[in-house]
Amino acid sequence: MNEPVLRVQDVQVSFPVGGFGRRGSILGVAGVSFEVNRGETFALVGESGSGKTTLARAINGLQSISTGSIEFDAQRIDGLGKREMQPIRRRMSMMFQDPVGSLSPRMTVGDLVTEPFRIHGTDGKNLEAETARLLSLVGLPTSFASRFPHQLSGGQARRVGVARALALDPALVIADEPTAGLDVSVQGEVLNLLNEPRERLGLAMVIITHNLHVVHHVADRVAVMYLGRFVEAGDTADVFERPRHPYTAALLSANPEPDPDKAQDRISLPAEVPSLLSRPSGCEFHTRCPWVQARCRTEAPSANLAVHFTACHTPLAPGARPPMQEATS
Amino acid sequence: MHTLAINGLNVWFSTEDGPLHALKDVSFDIGQKRIVGIVGESGCGKSTLINAILGLLADNGRIESGSILFEDTDDLVRLSSRALRDLRGPRISTVFQDPMGALNPVISVGRQMINIQYRSPKSKAEKTARAVEMLKLVRIPDPEDALDRYPHQFSGGMKQRIAIAMALMMEPALLIADEPTTALDATLEVTTIELLRDLQTQIGCSVLFISHHLGVIAELCDDVVVMYAGEVVEKGTVRQVFNDPRHPYTARLLECDPARQKERTRTLPTIPGEIPDLRRRPRGCVFAPRCAQRHTGCDQPQSAIALSDGHTARCNLAASEDPAETPA
């Protein structure tokens, strides 16, 4: 059997809050498990504040976890120190949200794309040749090596980010909103650049995005996060075709389509996302769920780990419509 | 009457490497109570256009020619900076991508909402009532309590709604919304655009809505202006442009949207090539270097060809049978 590149088990991340005698903590990630295999793309979706970025940072060791375990290449990596983490990061790279902000403004593009070699050792590689190789890999002319980040467009900066992430031929790339703020054609270019090493070298990816159209095309599996937990996870095609959790159904129906004639059949969610400081009782989605029942307010749905995972008492039938939609909207 | 009529606008920037033609012959109208969307890749001049309208171009930029007529009377290009300042806020207001940048983090929301009514002769109690009313309109729960809270105590979606409430407080004639939903997630994005449309109907203002999210444009806007490299390449109603794109750039842009790809595909479509250097504009069609239908006629400057009822495209093939069709 294919050994997973990444195995995340029951991971929780807590943050201390309060002060002046009101000490407490909130769970940013509240118990999450998943695996990513070689050549597989795993997407994390959910509203801002749902814990996607915290989870990504925890995997990369930028954020310590309070319980659970993270295995990478069959090696336990949670709790490793900075020095122990260094060889791991060589095989696991991270792309951060802000394309320009994640590049040092005082380094040239050439320095930026070869920085991974300088950090992890060059192995006798010719850095100039590597610069040329990486720039051509991401479709930038070699002359760009002498440019500075402020001279790049958002799309070009993103490509430099991709070159940095792929420089050391990693086994896993964690991409936090790799296409946010990009135009559709540039977005396609960036995703295609990441797809190429996936096909060629079996690169595994964790992609965080709120663009569901992108998830539909590039992800093999998808997990939907709400308040730091997975409410639904499964094969992308299956989740998109038949969402079982009401939150997933609402998220999918809220996806604006570039077709002015398309009738919008939305499941609207009332109220705001609850605060992590006072998590709702029972099913944590019950405050906004159009299908809510008495049981949901008191009893948390069990988290079973079937192939298609849904944390809901009454998973939706195909094409289900909320019972009270007309009255509430 | 038009809320805004932009005619033959040309904007240049002086840079170290020579003059840069940022906006070239930009013309379009925003009708009364219309929502007009602008789409285009980054670097196509969307922000320059907003700054030109607001009279906030950087020091090295200048409007070389053209006019921006506001409510058929004031030409914003020729207006004194003092007169412009009187229009900005009460008559023309803006919402930007980052709501945190629009709100002062150390002043309570209520005080900020009262402060921005400083031109109004109303009493403080009336201004407070108006602030509560606006917060109610943008569906902030417990609006009275919300006045005493600070921006960080609200979620991202709520902050953007508060920013919208503040922009619409003085009932402007024109709201300029620059990527107001880009930083929001799908569900919040939809709530925000639905809210924008409701408020626009209530207040009766016009909206200039900038976004690169084609789905949002299709859903919210009445008209759409497609920009490429500082030029308007196509404009028309949303239906005209989305259902029958006549400029090859528009057609390619729509094809690139993963939402339009019904079949799952690993390799997404793209437009090969880069936006030209605006210091060295091609003499002919600005899209020609990247265009699949390029032919000898494209070496000549292109003019906007009128198609049907307000639908125009700056392409010499626009009027032909099916310009969007890529030749085999």
Interface residues (C-beta under 8 A of the other chain):
Chain A: G46 E47 S48 G49 S153 G154 G155 A180 G181 L182 D183 V184 S185 V186 Q187 G188 E189 L191 N192 N195 E199 H210 N211 L212 H213 V214 H216 H217 V218 A237 A250 L251 A254 N255 P256 E257 P258 D259 P260 D261 K262 Q264 R266 S268 L269 A271 E272 V273
Chain B: G40 E41 S42 G43 P141 S155 G156 G157 M158 T182 L184 D185 A186 T187 L188 E189 V190 T191 I193 H212 H213 L214 G215 V216 I217 A218 E219 V238 R239 F242 N243 R252 L253 L254 C256 D257 P258 A259 R260 Q261 R264 T265 R266 T267 L268 P269 T270 I271 I275
